[in-house]
Each structure stands twice: as structure tokens, then as C-alpha cells.
Amino acid sequence: MLDSKRPEYHVWRQMRQRCNNPNNKDFKHYGEKGVVVWWTWEHWFHVFIYDMGPRPSHAHWIDRINPEGNYEPRNCRWALPSEGLKRNR
């Protein structure tokens, strides 16, 4: 399967956009505040998948365990918005 067809690919792209693209509507909450994507995740989708594993369902989104921290393996998990973690996409 092409990476771009994987359900996690959209999550990965959006995560990177929030942190790197000043034109992204959410940049002010992420990149502007200094939140960065771990360098290997930034460049390689397959490393992101290796570390995070498959997205459990379409409803799951990437969550930063410590909302002050970066997008990196030790600080991220798949979570449901109903878990009260939507603020950390």
C-alpha cells in the first residue's frame, strides 16, 4: 500500500503542518509556541509508523502526553477525543 493511502499518513502530514507551516490555522498553537516534530518523524513516515504503530481506529488522533512537549516517541500516543485529550492533537 502506498504510504499516502494509509490512515496514519494524514495524521502525520497534519502534525508536521501544525509545527512547520506558518500558514496553517493551528500553527499559533504549535510551531509558534516552539512545538517541534522529532527529526526522524519529520523526514520519514515509515519511522513514525514504526514508533507509533497503526492507528487503532479512524476516531483516534495523535496525542502529546505532555502538552508542553514535542511530537516524539516518548511523548505521543493514539487517543480518542472522548478521553479529554483533543487539545493535544
N, CA, C and O atoms as a CHARMM CRD file, in Angstrom:
* protein
*
  356
    1    1 MET  N      0.84600  -1.17700   0.00000 PROA 1      0.00000
    2    1 MET  CA     0.00000   0.00000   0.00000 PROA 1      0.00000
    3    1 MET  C      0.89600   1.24600   0.00000 PROA 1      0.00000
    4    1 MET  O      1.87600   1.32300   0.74100 PROA 1      0.00000
    5    2 LEU  N      0.54700   2.19000  -0.82500 PROA 2      0.00000
    6    2 LEU  CA     1.27100   3.45900  -0.83300 PROA 2      0.00000
    7    2 LEU  C      1.09700   4.14500   0.51400 PROA 2      0.00000
    8    2 LEU  O      0.01400   4.11600   1.09900 PROA 2      0.00000
    9    3 ASP  N      2.16400   4.76000   1.00100 PROA 3      0.00000
   10    3 ASP  CA     2.08200   5.43800   2.29000 PROA 3      0.00000
   11    3 ASP  C      0.94300   6.44100   2.34400 PROA 3      0.00000
   12    3 ASP  O      0.25800   6.54700   3.36100 PROA 3      0.00000
   13    4 SER  N      0.73300   7.17300   1.26700 PROA 4      0.00000
   14    4 SER  CA    -0.29700   8.20700   1.26100 PROA 4      0.00000
   15    4 SER  C     -1.71100   7.64000   1.38100 PROA 4      0.00000
   16    4 SER  O     -2.65400   8.38900   1.63400 PROA 4      0.00000
   17    5 LYS  N     -1.86600   6.34300   1.20400 PROA 5      0.00000
   18    5 LYS  CA    -3.17800   5.70200   1.33500 PROA 5      0.00000
   19    5 LYS  C     -3.43300   5.19700   2.75500 PROA 5      0.00000
   20    5 LYS  O     -4.55700   4.82500   3.08900 PROA 5      0.00000
   21    6 ARG  N     -2.40300   5.18300   3.58200 PROA 6      0.00000
   22    6 ARG  CA    -2.55100   4.71500   4.96100 PROA 6      0.00000
   23    6 ARG  C     -3.31500   5.74700   5.78100 PROA 6      0.00000
   24    6 ARG  O     -3.12500   6.94600   5.57900 PROA 6      0.00000
   25    7 PRO  N     -4.17100   5.31400   6.70100 PROA 7      0.00000
   26    7 PRO  CA    -4.93300   6.26600   7.50800 PROA 7      0.00000
   27    7 PRO  C     -4.04100   7.15800   8.37900 PROA 7      0.00000
   28    7 PRO  O     -4.42000   8.28300   8.70500 PROA 7      0.00000
   29    8 GLU  N     -2.88200   6.66900   8.74800 PROA 8      0.00000
   30    8 GLU  CA    -1.96900   7.44100   9.59400 PROA 8      0.00000
   31    8 GLU  C     -1.26600   8.56900   8.82600 PROA 8      0.00000
   32    8 GLU  O     -0.76500   9.51800   9.42900 PROA 8      0.00000
   33    9 TYR  N     -1.23300   8.45900   7.51400 PROA 9      0.00000
   34    9 TYR  CA    -0.49900   9.43100   6.71000 PROA 9      0.00000
   35    9 TYR  C     -1.05800  10.84200   6.87800 PROA 9      0.00000
   36    9 TYR  O     -0.29600  11.80100   6.99600 PROA 9      0.00000
   37   10 HSD  N     -2.37200  10.97100   6.88700 PROA 10     0.00000
   38   10 HSD  CA    -2.99400  12.28800   7.07500 PROA 10     0.00000
   39   10 HSD  C     -2.62000  12.86900   8.44200 PROA 10     0.00000
   40   10 HSD  O     -2.32300  14.05900   8.55000 PROA 10     0.00000
   41   11 VAL  N     -2.63300  12.04200   9.47300 PROA 11     0.00000
   42   11 VAL  CA    -2.25700  12.48500  10.82200 PROA 11     0.00000
   43   11 VAL  C     -0.82300  12.98900  10.82200 PROA 11     0.00000
   44   11 VAL  O     -0.52800  14.04500  11.38300 PROA 11     0.00000
   45   12 TRP  N      0.06900  12.22800  10.18800 PROA 12     0.00000
   46   12 TRP  CA     1.48500  12.60300  10.10400 PROA 12     0.00000
   47   12 TRP  C      1.66600  13.93500   9.38100 PROA 12     0.00000
   48   12 TRP  O      2.40800  14.80100   9.84700 PROA 12     0.00000
   49   13 ARG  N      0.99400  14.09800   8.25100 PROA 13     0.00000
   50   13 ARG  CA     1.10700  15.35300   7.49300 PROA 13     0.00000
   51   13 ARG  C      0.58400  16.54100   8.29100 PROA 13     0.00000
   52   13 ARG  O      1.21100  17.60000   8.32200 PROA 13     0.00000
   53   14 GLN  N     -0.56900  16.35900   8.93700 PROA 14     0.00000
   54   14 GLN  CA    -1.15900  17.45200   9.71600 PROA 14     0.00000
   55   14 GLN  C     -0.26900  17.82900  10.90600 PROA 14     0.00000
   56   14 GLN  O     -0.11400  19.01100  11.21300 PROA 14     0.00000
   57   15 MET  N      0.30200  16.85000  11.56100 PROA 15     0.00000
   58   15 MET  CA     1.21300  17.10100  12.68100 PROA 15     0.00000
   59   15 MET  C      2.36900  17.98400  12.21000 PROA 15     0.00000
   60   15 MET  O      2.71500  18.96500  12.86800 PROA 15     0.00000
   61   16 ARG  N      2.94800  17.64000  11.09700 PROA 16     0.00000
   62   16 ARG  CA     4.07400  18.40500  10.55200 PROA 16     0.00000
   63   16 ARG  C      3.65400  19.80600  10.13500 PROA 16     0.00000
   64   16 ARG  O      4.39300  20.76700  10.34900 PROA 16     0.00000
   65   17 GLN  N      2.46900  19.92900   9.54000 PROA 17     0.00000
   66   17 GLN  CA     1.97000  21.23500   9.12500 PROA 17     0.00000
   67   17 GLN  C      1.74200  22.15500  10.32700 PROA 17     0.00000
   68   17 GLN  O      2.09900  23.33200  10.28300 PROA 17     0.00000
   69   18 ARG  N      1.15200  21.62600  11.39600 PROA 18     0.00000
   70   18 ARG  CA     0.90300  22.44000  12.59500 PROA 18     0.00000
   71   18 ARG  C      2.19100  23.01400  13.17300 PROA 18     0.00000
   72   18 ARG  O      2.20200  24.11400  13.72300 PROA 18     0.00000
   73   19 CYS  N      3.26300  22.26300  13.04200 PROA 19     0.00000
   74   19 CYS  CA     4.53300  22.69100  13.64100 PROA 19     0.00000
   75   19 CYS  C      5.40300  23.50900  12.69700 PROA 19     0.00000
   76   19 CYS  O      6.23800  24.28400  13.16500 PROA 19     0.00000
   77   20 ASN  N      5.24100  23.36600  11.40700 PROA 20     0.00000
   78   20 ASN  CA     6.18700  23.95900  10.45200 PROA 20     0.00000
   79   20 ASN  C      5.62800  25.02300   9.51900 PROA 20     0.00000
   80   20 ASN  O      6.38600  25.82300   8.97100 PROA 20     0.00000
   81   21 ASN  N      4.33300  25.04300   9.33300 PROA 21     0.00000
   82   21 ASN  CA     3.75400  25.92300   8.31800 PROA 21     0.00000
   83   21 ASN  C      3.05100  27.12300   8.95800 PROA 21     0.00000
   84   21 ASN  O      1.95800  26.96900   9.50300 PROA 21     0.00000
   85   22 PRO  N      3.65300  28.30700   8.90200 PROA 22     0.00000
   86   22 PRO  CA     3.02100  29.49400   9.49600 PROA 22     0.00000
   87   22 PRO  C      1.65000  29.81000   8.90100 PROA 22     0.00000
   88   22 PRO  O      0.87700  30.54900   9.51200 PROA 22     0.00000
   89   23 ASN  N      1.33200  29.27100   7.73200 PROA 23     0.00000
   90   23 ASN  CA     0.02800  29.49100   7.11900 PROA 23     0.00000
   91   23 ASN  C     -1.03700  28.50100   7.60100 PROA 23     0.00000
   92   23 ASN  O     -2.21400  28.65500   7.27600 PROA 23     0.00000
   93   24 ASN  N     -0.63400  27.49500   8.36600 PROA 24     0.00000
   94   24 ASN  CA    -1.58300  26.53000   8.90700 PROA 24     0.00000
   95   24 ASN  C     -2.38500  27.19500  10.02400 PROA 24     0.00000
   96   24 ASN  O     -1.81600  27.91000  10.84900 PROA 24     0.00000
   97   25 LYS  N     -3.68500  26.97000  10.05900 PROA 25     0.00000
   98   25 LYS  CA    -4.54600  27.63200  11.04000 PROA 25     0.00000
   99   25 LYS  C     -4.18400  27.28800  12.48800 PROA 25     0.00000
  100   25 LYS  O     -4.49100  28.06100  13.39600 PROA 25     0.00000
  101   26 ASP  N     -3.54900  26.16000  12.71400 PROA 26     0.00000
  102   26 ASP  CA    -3.18200  25.74800  14.07100 PROA 26     0.00000
  103   26 ASP  C     -1.72800  26.05000  14.43900 PROA 26     0.00000
  104   26 ASP  O     -1.29900  25.74200  15.55100 PROA 26     0.00000
  105   27 PHE  N     -0.97600  26.64100  13.52800 PROA 27     0.00000
  106   27 PHE  CA     0.44500  26.92500  13.77000 PROA 27     0.00000
  107   27 PHE  C      0.64800  27.72600  15.05300 PROA 27     0.00000
  108   27 PHE  O      1.61600  27.49400  15.77800 PROA 27     0.00000
  109   28 LYS  N     -0.24800  28.66300  15.34000 PROA 28     0.00000
  110   28 LYS  CA    -0.09800  29.52000  16.52200 PROA 28     0.00000
  111   28 LYS  C     -0.11800  28.72700  17.82600 PROA 28     0.00000
  112   28 LYS  O      0.42000  29.17500  18.83800 PROA 28     0.00000
  113   29 HSD  N     -0.74000  27.54400  17.79900 PROA 29     0.00000
  114   29 HSD  CA    -0.82100  26.70200  18.99500 PROA 29     0.00000
  115   29 HSD  C      0.30900  25.68200  19.08200 PROA 29     0.00000
  116   29 HSD  O      0.47400  25.03000  20.11300 PROA 29     0.00000
  117   30 TYR  N      1.08000  25.53900  18.02400 PROA 30     0.00000
  118   30 TYR  CA     2.11300  24.51700  17.96800 PROA 30     0.00000
  119   30 TYR  C      3.46300  25.12200  17.58700 PROA 30     0.00000
  120   30 TYR  O      4.27100  25.42100  18.46500 PROA 30     0.00000
  121   31 GLY  N      3.71300  25.30300  16.31700 PROA 31     0.00000
  122   31 GLY  CA     5.00800  25.80400  15.85500 PROA 31     0.00000
  123   31 GLY  C      5.38700  27.14500  16.44600 PROA 31     0.00000
  124   31 GLY  O      6.54100  27.36000  16.81800 PROA 31     0.00000
  125   32 GLU  N      4.43600  28.03800  16.53400 PROA 32     0.00000
  126   32 GLU  CA     4.72200  29.36600  17.08800 PROA 32     0.00000
  127   32 GLU  C      5.09400  29.29100  18.56400 PROA 32     0.00000
  128   32 GLU  O      5.80000  30.15900  19.07600 PROA 32     0.00000
  129   33 LYS  N      4.61700  28.24800  19.24700 PROA 33     0.00000
  130   33 LYS  CA     4.93800  28.05600  20.66900 PROA 33     0.00000
  131   33 LYS  C      6.17600  27.19100  20.86100 PROA 33     0.00000
  132   33 LYS  O      6.54300  26.87000  21.99100 PROA 33     0.00000
  133   34 GLY  N      6.81900  26.81600  19.76700 PROA 34     0.00000
  134   34 GLY  CA     8.05600  26.04900  19.86400 PROA 34     0.00000
  135   34 GLY  C      7.90300  24.54400  19.82400 PROA 34     0.00000
  136   34 GLY  O      8.88500  23.82400  20.00400 PROA 34     0.00000
  137   35 VAL  N      6.69500  24.04800  19.59400 PROA 35     0.00000
  138   35 VAL  CA     6.49100  22.59700  19.48400 PROA 35     0.00000
  139   35 VAL  C      7.09600  22.13500  18.15700 PROA 35     0.00000
  140   35 VAL  O      6.81800  22.70600  17.10200 PROA 35     0.00000
  141   36 VAL  N      7.91300  21.10900  18.22800 PROA 36     0.00000
  142   36 VAL  CA     8.55000  20.57700  17.02700 PROA 36     0.00000
  143   36 VAL  C      8.26100  19.08500  16.88900 PROA 36     0.00000
  144   36 VAL  O      7.86500  18.41700  17.84400 PROA 36     0.00000
  145   37 VAL  N      8.46700  18.59200  15.69600 PROA 37     0.00000
  146   37 VAL  CA     8.34900  17.16700  15.40000 PROA 37     0.00000
  147   37 VAL  C      9.75100  16.57100  15.48500 PROA 37     0.00000
  148   37 VAL  O     10.70000  17.11300  14.91900 PROA 37     0.00000
  149   38 TRP  N      9.87000  15.45700  16.19500 PROA 38     0.00000
  150   38 TRP  CA    11.15800  14.76400  16.30800 PROA 38     0.00000
  151   38 TRP  C     11.75100  14.58200  14.91900 PROA 38     0.00000
  152   38 TRP  O     11.03600  14.23100  13.98000 PROA 38     0.00000
  153   39 TRP  N     13.04100  14.81400  14.78100 PROA 39     0.00000
  154   39 TRP  CA    13.67700  14.92300  13.45800 PROA 39     0.00000
  155   39 TRP  C     13.47300  13.70400  12.57300 PROA 39     0.00000
  156   39 TRP  O     13.31700  13.86200  11.36200 PROA 39     0.00000
  157   40 THR  N     13.46700  12.50500  13.12000 PROA 40     0.00000
  158   40 THR  CA    13.25300  11.34700  12.24000 PROA 40     0.00000
  159   40 THR  C     11.79800  11.25200  11.80500 PROA 40     0.00000
  160   40 THR  O     11.52400  10.83200  10.68100 PROA 40     0.00000
  161   41 TRP  N     10.86600  11.62800  12.65800 PROA 41     0.00000
  162   41 TRP  CA     9.45900  11.65100  12.24900 PROA 41     0.00000
  163   41 TRP  C      9.23200  12.72600  11.20800 PROA 41     0.00000
  164   41 TRP  O      8.43200  12.54800  10.28900 PROA 41     0.00000
  165   42 GLU  N      9.91500  13.81800  11.34200 PROA 42     0.00000
  166   42 GLU  CA     9.75600  14.92600  10.39800 PROA 42     0.00000
  167   42 GLU  C     10.05400  14.48300   8.97200 PROA 42     0.00000
  168   42 GLU  O      9.38500  14.91200   8.03200 PROA 42     0.00000
  169   43 HSD  N     11.04000  13.64000   8.81500 PROA 43     0.00000
  170   43 HSD  CA    11.52200  13.27600   7.48300 PROA 43     0.00000
  171   43 HSD  C     11.06400  11.92000   6.96200 PROA 43     0.00000
  172   43 HSD  O     11.06400  11.69500   5.75200 PROA 43     0.00000
  173   44 TRP  N     10.67300  11.00800   7.86000 PROA 44     0.00000
  174   44 TRP  CA    10.36500   9.64800   7.42100 PROA 44     0.00000
  175   44 TRP  C      9.07800   9.12500   8.03200 PROA 44     0.00000
  176   44 TRP  O      9.00300   8.83000   9.22500 PROA 44     0.00000
  177   45 PHE  N      8.08200   9.02000   7.19100 PROA 45     0.00000
  178   45 PHE  CA     6.78900   8.48800   7.62400 PROA 45     0.00000
  179   45 PHE  C      6.93200   7.07300   8.17800 PROA 45     0.00000
  180   45 PHE  O      6.30000   6.73800   9.18000 PROA 45     0.00000
  181   46 HSD  N      7.75300   6.23900   7.54100 PROA 46     0.00000
  182   46 HSD  CA     7.86400   4.84800   7.99300 PROA 46     0.00000
  183   46 HSD  C      8.43400   4.74600   9.41000 PROA 46     0.00000
  184   46 HSD  O      8.11600   3.79500  10.12500 PROA 46     0.00000
  185   47 VAL  N      9.25800   5.68900   9.82800 PROA 47     0.00000
  186   47 VAL  CA     9.77200   5.69100  11.21200 PROA 47     0.00000
  187   47 VAL  C      8.64500   6.08000  12.17400 PROA 47     0.00000
  188   47 VAL  O      8.51700   5.50500  13.25500 PROA 47     0.00000
  189   48 PHE  N      7.83600   7.05600  11.77200 PROA 48     0.00000
  190   48 PHE  CA     6.68200   7.44900  12.57600 PROA 48     0.00000
  191   48 PHE  C      5.77300   6.23800  12.82400 PROA 48     0.00000
  192   48 PHE  O      5.35500   5.99600  13.95600 PROA 48     0.00000
  193   49 ILE  N      5.47000   5.48600  11.77300 PROA 49     0.00000
  194   49 ILE  CA     4.61600   4.29600  11.90000 PROA 49     0.00000
  195   49 ILE  C      5.28100   3.22900  12.75800 PROA 49     0.00000
  196   49 ILE  O      4.61800   2.59300  13.57700 PROA 49     0.00000
  197   50 TYR  N      6.56400   3.02900  12.58300 PROA 50     0.00000
  198   50 TYR  CA     7.29100   2.03700  13.38500 PROA 50     0.00000
  199   50 TYR  C      7.16800   2.37300  14.87500 PROA 50     0.00000
  200   50 TYR  O      6.92400   1.49100  15.69800 PROA 50     0.00000
  201   51 ASP  N      7.33900   3.64900  15.21100 PROA 51     0.00000
  202   51 ASP  CA     7.29900   4.06500  16.61100 PROA 51     0.00000
  203   51 ASP  C      5.87800   4.10600  17.18700 PROA 51     0.00000
  204   51 ASP  O      5.65900   3.69700  18.32700 PROA 51     0.00000
  205   52 MET  N      4.91800   4.59700  16.40400 PROA 52     0.00000
  206   52 MET  CA     3.55100   4.77800  16.90400 PROA 52     0.00000
  207   52 MET  C      2.67600   3.53900  16.73600 PROA 52     0.00000
  208   52 MET  O      1.73200   3.32900  17.49800 PROA 52     0.00000
  209   53 GLY  N      2.99100   2.73100  15.74500 PROA 53     0.00000
  210   53 GLY  CA     2.12500   1.60600  15.43500 PROA 53     0.00000
  211   53 GLY  C      0.91900   2.08200  14.64600 PROA 53     0.00000
  212   53 GLY  O      0.73700   3.28300  14.45000 PROA 53     0.00000
  213   54 PRO  N      0.09600   1.15200  14.19500 PROA 54     0.00000
  214   54 PRO  CA    -1.07200   1.54200  13.40800 PROA 54     0.00000
  215   54 PRO  C     -2.08200   2.32000  14.25400 PROA 54     0.00000
  216   54 PRO  O     -2.20100   2.11900  15.46200 PROA 54     0.00000
  217   55 ARG  N     -2.78300   3.19100  13.59400 PROA 55     0.00000
  218   55 ARG  CA    -3.84500   3.95400  14.23600 PROA 55     0.00000
  219   55 ARG  C     -4.96500   2.97300  14.59300 PROA 55     0.00000
  220   55 ARG  O     -5.47300   2.28300  13.71000 PROA 55     0.00000
  221   56 PRO  N     -5.35900   2.89800  15.86900 PROA 56     0.00000
  222   56 PRO  CA    -6.35200   1.89100  16.27300 PROA 56     0.00000
  223   56 PRO  C     -7.70400   2.02300  15.58500 PROA 56     0.00000
  224   56 PRO  O     -8.36000   1.01800  15.30800 PROA 56     0.00000
  225   57 SER  N     -8.12300   3.24600  15.30900 PROA 57     0.00000
  226   57 SER  CA    -9.38400   3.45300  14.59500 PROA 57     0.00000
  227   57 SER  C     -9.33600   4.83500  13.95800 PROA 57     0.00000
  228   57 SER  O     -8.45100   5.63900  14.25200 PROA 57     0.00000
  229   58 HSD  N    -10.30100   5.09800  13.08200 PROA 58     0.00000
  230   58 HSD  CA   -10.36500   6.40500  12.42900 PROA 58     0.00000
  231   58 HSD  C    -10.61200   7.51400  13.45400 PROA 58     0.00000
  232   58 HSD  O    -10.25400   8.66700  13.21500 PROA 58     0.00000
  233   59 ALA  N    -11.21400   7.17600  14.58400 PROA 59     0.00000
  234   59 ALA  CA   -11.51800   8.16700  15.61800 PROA 59     0.00000
  235   59 ALA  C    -10.28500   8.56700  16.43500 PROA 59     0.00000
  236   59 ALA  O    -10.28900   9.61600  17.08000 PROA 59     0.00000
  237   60 HSD  N     -9.24400   7.75600  16.41500 PROA 60     0.00000
  238   60 HSD  CA    -8.03100   8.06600  17.18800 PROA 60     0.00000
  239   60 HSD  C     -7.21000   9.16200  16.51100 PROA 60     0.00000
  240   60 HSD  O     -7.15000   9.25600  15.28500 PROA 60     0.00000
  241   61 TRP  N     -6.59500   9.96800  17.33100 PROA 61     0.00000
  242   61 TRP  CA    -5.73600  11.04600  16.86600 PROA 61     0.00000
  243   61 TRP  C     -4.46400  11.01100  17.67100 PROA 61     0.00000
  244   61 TRP  O     -4.42600  10.41200  18.74600 PROA 61     0.00000
  245   62 ILE  N     -3.42100  11.64300  17.17300 PROA 62     0.00000
  246   62 ILE  CA    -2.17000  11.67000  17.90700 PROA 62     0.00000
  247   62 ILE  C     -2.29800  12.62400  19.10000 PROA 62     0.00000
  248   62 ILE  O     -2.81000  13.73500  18.96900 PROA 62     0.00000
  249   63 ASP  N     -1.83200  12.17700  20.24200 PROA 63     0.00000
  250   63 ASP  CA    -1.91800  12.94700  21.47800 PROA 63     0.00000
  251   63 ASP  C     -0.51900  13.11000  22.06600 PROA 63     0.00000
  252   63 ASP  O      0.24300  12.14800  22.16400 PROA 63     0.00000
  253   64 ARG  N     -0.19900  14.32700  22.45200 PROA 64     0.00000
  254   64 ARG  CA     1.04200  14.56000  23.19400 PROA 64     0.00000
  255   64 ARG  C      0.72800  14.39900  24.67700 PROA 64     0.00000
  256   64 ARG  O     -0.08800  15.14100  25.22300 PROA 64     0.00000
  257   65 ILE  N      1.36100  13.45200  25.31900 PROA 65     0.00000
  258   65 ILE  CA     1.11500  13.14600  26.72300 PROA 65     0.00000
  259   65 ILE  C      1.39000  14.38100  27.58300 PROA 65     0.00000
  260   65 ILE  O      0.58400  14.74500  28.43900 PROA 65     0.00000
  261   66 ASN  N      2.51300  15.00500  27.34800 PROA 66     0.00000
  262   66 ASN  CA     2.82400  16.28200  27.98500 PROA 66     0.00000
  263   66 ASN  C      2.53900  17.36100  26.94800 PROA 66     0.00000
  264   66 ASN  O      3.27400  17.47700  25.96700 PROA 66     0.00000
  265   67 PRO  N      1.48500  18.15300  27.14700 PROA 67     0.00000
  266   67 PRO  CA     1.12500  19.14100  26.12900 PROA 67     0.00000
  267   67 PRO  C      2.17600  20.22900  25.91600 PROA 67     0.00000
  268   67 PRO  O      2.11800  20.96200  24.92900 PROA 67     0.00000
  269   68 GLU  N      3.12200  20.33500  26.82300 PROA 68     0.00000
  270   68 GLU  CA     4.21500  21.29500  26.65500 PROA 68     0.00000
  271   68 GLU  C      5.37400  20.68100  25.86300 PROA 68     0.00000
  272   68 GLU  O      6.29400  21.39000  25.45300 PROA 68     0.00000
  273   69 GLY  N      5.32700  19.37100  25.65200 PROA 69     0.00000
  274   69 GLY  CA     6.40800  18.66800  24.97500 PROA 69     0.00000
  275   69 GLY  C      6.23100  18.61600  23.47100 PROA 69     0.00000
  276   69 GLY  O      5.25700  19.12500  22.91700 PROA 69     0.00000
  277   70 ASN  N      7.18900  17.99400  22.83500 PROA 70     0.00000
  278   70 ASN  CA     7.20800  17.88600  21.37700 PROA 70     0.00000
  279   70 ASN  C      6.54500  16.60200  20.90300 PROA 70     0.00000
  280   70 ASN  O      6.18000  15.73700  21.69900 PROA 70     0.00000
  281   71 TYR  N      6.40000  16.50100  19.59700 PROA 71     0.00000
  282   71 TYR  CA     5.94500  15.26300  18.97500 PROA 71     0.00000
  283   71 TYR  C      7.15700  14.35500  18.85900 PROA 71     0.00000
  284   71 TYR  O      7.99800  14.53500  17.97800 PROA 71     0.00000
  285   72 GLU  N      7.24100  13.38000  19.75000 PROA 72     0.00000
  286   72 GLU  CA     8.35100  12.43000  19.77400 PROA 72     0.00000
  287   72 GLU  C      7.86700  11.13300  20.39900 PROA 72     0.00000
  288   72 GLU  O      6.83500  11.12100  21.07100 PROA 72     0.00000
  289   73 PRO  N      8.59200  10.04000  20.19000 PROA 73     0.00000
  290   73 PRO  CA     8.10200   8.73300  20.63900 PROA 73     0.00000
  291   73 PRO  C      7.73300   8.66600  22.12100 PROA 73     0.00000
  292   73 PRO  O      6.71600   8.06700  22.47000 PROA 73     0.00000
  293   74 ARG  N      8.52800   9.26100  22.98300 PROA 74     0.00000
  294   74 ARG  CA     8.24900   9.16900  24.42600 PROA 74     0.00000
  295   74 ARG  C      7.06100  10.01600  24.85400 PROA 74     0.00000
  296   74 ARG  O      6.55900   9.85200  25.96700 PROA 74     0.00000
  297   75 ASN  N      6.60400  10.91300  24.00100 PROA 75     0.00000
  298   75 ASN  CA     5.57200  11.85000  24.40100 PROA 75     0.00000
  299   75 ASN  C      4.28000  11.71800  23.59200 PROA 75     0.00000
  300   75 ASN  O      3.38600  12.55400  23.72400 PROA 75     0.00000
  301   76 CYS  N      4.17300  10.69200  22.76800 PROA 76     0.00000
  302   76 CYS  CA     2.98100  10.57900  21.90800 PROA 76     0.00000
  303   76 CYS  C      2.31800   9.22100  22.04000 PROA 76     0.00000
  304   76 CYS  O      2.95800   8.20800  22.32300 PROA 76     0.00000
  305   77 ARG  N      1.00600   9.24000  21.82300 PROA 77     0.00000
  306   77 ARG  CA     0.19300   8.02000  21.81800 PROA 77     0.00000
  307   77 ARG  C     -1.02700   8.28500  20.95500 PROA 77     0.00000
  308   77 ARG  O     -1.33500   9.43100  20.62900 PROA 77     0.00000
  309   78 TRP  N     -1.71700   7.21900  20.59000 PROA 78     0.00000
  310   78 TRP  CA    -3.00600   7.34500  19.91600 PROA 78     0.00000
  311   78 TRP  C     -4.06000   7.47700  21.00400 PROA 78     0.00000
  312   78 TRP  O     -4.04600   6.71500  21.97100 PROA 78     0.00000
  313   79 ALA  N     -4.97600   8.43400  20.86300 PROA 79     0.00000
  314   79 ALA  CA    -6.01600   8.64900  21.86500 PROA 79     0.00000
  315   79 ALA  C     -7.32000   9.06000  21.18700 PROA 79     0.00000
  316   79 ALA  O     -7.33600   9.52000  20.04600 PROA 79     0.00000
  317   80 LEU  N     -8.39500   8.88100  21.91900 PROA 80     0.00000
  318   80 LEU  CA    -9.71500   9.29400  21.44600 PROA 80     0.00000
  319   80 LEU  C    -10.05200  10.67000  22.01200 PROA 80     0.00000
  320   80 LEU  O     -9.67300  10.98100  23.14100 PROA 80     0.00000
  321   81 PRO  N    -10.75700  11.49500  21.24600 PROA 81     0.00000
  322   81 PRO  CA   -11.18200  12.80200  21.78000 PROA 81     0.00000
  323   81 PRO  C    -11.99100  12.65900  23.06700 PROA 81     0.00000
  324   81 PRO  O    -11.92500  13.52900  23.93600 PROA 81     0.00000
  325   82 SER  N    -12.74900  11.57600  23.20100 PROA 82     0.00000
  326   82 SER  CA   -13.56600  11.36800  24.39600 PROA 82     0.00000
  327   82 SER  C    -12.72400  11.16500  25.65300 PROA 82     0.00000
  328   82 SER  O    -13.24600  11.22900  26.76600 PROA 82     0.00000
  329   83 GLU  N    -11.43800  10.92400  25.48200 PROA 83     0.00000
  330   83 GLU  CA   -10.54900  10.77800  26.63100 PROA 83     0.00000
  331   83 GLU  C    -10.10600  12.13900  27.16900 PROA 83     0.00000
  332   83 GLU  O     -9.28000  12.22300  28.07800 PROA 83     0.00000
  333   84 GLY  N    -10.66300  13.18700  26.59800 PROA 84     0.00000
  334   84 GLY  CA   -10.35000  14.52700  27.06900 PROA 84     0.00000
  335   84 GLY  C     -9.00300  15.02300  26.60800 PROA 84     0.00000
  336   84 GLY  O     -8.41900  15.90900  27.23100 PROA 84     0.00000
  337   85 LEU  N     -8.50000  14.46000  25.51900 PROA 85     0.00000
  338   85 LEU  CA    -7.14200  14.79100  25.07500 PROA 85     0.00000
  339   85 LEU  C     -7.13100  15.52300  23.74100 PROA 85     0.00000
  340   85 LEU  O     -6.06300  15.72200  23.16200 PROA 85     0.00000
  341   86 LYS  N     -8.27000  15.92100  23.25100 PROA 86     0.00000
  342   86 LYS  CA    -8.35000  16.53300  21.93300 PROA 86     0.00000
  343   86 LYS  C     -7.44400  17.76100  21.80700 PROA 86     0.00000
  344   86 LYS  O     -6.94400  18.05200  20.72000 PROA 86     0.00000
  345   87 ARG  N     -7.23600  18.46700  22.88900 PROA 87     0.00000
  346   87 ARG  CA    -6.41400  19.68700  22.85600 PROA 87     0.00000
  347   87 ARG  C     -4.98400  19.42400  22.42400 PROA 87     0.00000
  348   87 ARG  O     -4.28800  20.36300  22.03800 PROA 87     0.00000
  349   88 ASN  N     -4.52200  18.18800  22.47400 PROA 88     0.00000
  350   88 ASN  CA    -3.12200  17.87000  22.20000 PROA 88     0.00000
  351   88 ASN  C     -2.88000  17.24000  20.84500 PROA 88     0.00000
  352   88 ASN  O     -1.81600  16.65700  20.63500 PROA 88     0.00000
  353   89 ARG  N     -3.80000  17.32900  19.93200 PROA 89     0.00000
  354   89 ARG  CA    -3.61400  16.68000  18.64000 PROA 89     0.00000
  355   89 ARG  C     -2.19800  16.83500  18.21500 PROA 89     0.00000
  356   89 ARG  O     -1.81900  16.35900  17.14500 PROA 89     0.00000
